Amino acid sequence: MQQDAGCARTLGMPYLNWSEKELKLEVLPERDPPQQITGLRLGLDERLLEALVLSLEEIFLQEEPELRLSLGRGWTLFWKSRQEGARALLAHPEPDVWVGTIGLEKVQGKRLVSDLKKLETGQWIYLSQFVDLGTLSNLDLSLGRCC
């Protein structure tokens, strides 16, 4: 993996530390009361997008247990492969800490990886394309190629 894109392994699992990287992170206001779905938009340059794709391939194609993605500003996302039922959960355990867990079935994860590879500058992918933001999910993540 590319070291300059914050790629590493921790406890044998993929880990992306982008806390010091230039990325566009925007938290959107909660919508759809009473579900309180929080929107998170991540705009990534080509190098960070490539690192994310490579790491997600390890989860959804090579069966690594999870990917940890540290975004900075108190945000961490965990990507996991699930056997059944996709979901996107956001926890707010401390005043300045947000932890999201995105669990996708393998088929959904593979489709996400494929779609991310085709992403062109200015285009966005919305997690709600892969996860029913119904009963359990409270995080809607959008990933875009910004540069």
Buried (B, 14 or more C-beta within 10 A) or exposed (E): BEEEBBBEEEEEBBBBBBBEBEBEBEEEEEEEEEBEBBBBBBBBBEBBBBBBBBBBBBBBEEEBEBBBBBBEEBBBBBBBBBEEEBBBBBEEEEEEEBBBBBBBBBEBBBBBBEBBEEBEEEEEBBBBEBBEBEEBBBBBBBBBBBB
